[in-house]
């Protein structure tokens, strides 16, 4: 997907940007997101399309004022196919140690890609705490396989093909027809990634889950430019017994 499309998609969040849970450092995810945003042209899109995106964002904030699950809640179990079509069960992984579970919108999302690359870099520190990293997305496994091959992600990417897991984690929302039409004008067809008739996405969220299945750290925000810092993930893992 072209940089111009990525730039246009970045305009669909018009809320003020706030720090991403951790103080930005020299190589923080926050700074990478800020640098990306600084390179975008807000006048690239017609005013009418920007208005549609702003309205969609405001409606989402009303529908999901507190997305995600809270610290202390038990993480819902699930079994989902990975990029190779093999089933992966959360609670089987938890038998081996803690799990860092992150939800992202799809390979087409530049902010998601920035986050996944930052998490990949942090993976040795995550593994040093005895934890595994897994990602959940609504996109089809073949789209995830392309992503794994192109970007070399060394962790499981799982496809939530019936949206059930996103709903269980209180992250799911449907892209309205008006916003979908704007996306299609820019060359993004969500159904090409997710499958026919599927326009659901997750609010991006990250959960640190201990071996007992209890959420020990969590972050989710309807402003998808806000993400949990990988450094904060590692610090949360260090607190687990």
Secondary structure, DSSP 8 states (H G I E B T S, - for coil): --HHHHHHHGGG--S-----SS---TT-HHHHHHHHHHT--TTSS-HHHHHHHHHHHHHHHHHTTT-S--TTSB----EEE-TTS-EEEHHHHHTTS-EEEEE---TT-HHHHHHHHHHHHHHHHHHHTT-EEEEEESS-HHHHHHHHHHH---SEEEE-TTSHHHHHTT-EEE--HHHHHHHHHTT--HHHHH-TT--EEE--EEEEE-TTSBEEEEEE-SSTT----HHHHHHHHHT--
